[in-house]
Amino acid sequence: MNFPDLDRFDRAILNVLSEDGRISIADLARKIGLSKTPTQTRLRRLEAEGIITGYRALVDPIRLGLDHVAFVEVKLDDTREAALVKFNAAVAKLPEIEQAYMMASHFDYLLKVRTRSMTDYRAVLGEKISSLPHVASTSTYVAMEAIKEDGALAPL
């Protein structure tokens, strides 16, 4: 993997944008200590190089009634590359799965699943997650409260 050379201005841009993706170029330039033109040039380069992959609104899922969060350990019956590719592709299609990680553990994947209720979660588990390719077993852990869930990048 080729890591880009980021100087202090590039890191400052990323830090500011991870906190406020809607900041104007003028305000961004002022915060990082450059003029608008070099700031905009750097921003376009960070986007072109795929370091900045996009911008989005952070939505409060609780205000939308999506306050049931479960973490699901998944064990697969096959961990060869073709099986992993099939599982990964199927997981990407399920909107209830908010995050998915391949793990180096006694299980293969950890999924963060968000639904409206335990009843909805049970349906997602039974009808969708359990029928994903190569799923051998699952274990569920229900979150009682999110203590930190801001999605912000740690300072670079």
Secondary structure, 3 states (H helix, E strand, C coil): CCCCCCCHHHHHHHHHHHHCCCCCHHHHHHHHCCCHHHHHHHHHHHHHCCCCCCCCCCCCCCCCCCCEEEEEEEEECCCCHHHHHHHHHHHHCCCCEEEEEECCCCCCEEEEEEECCHHHHHHHHHHHHCCCCCEEEEEEEECCCCCCCCCCCCCC
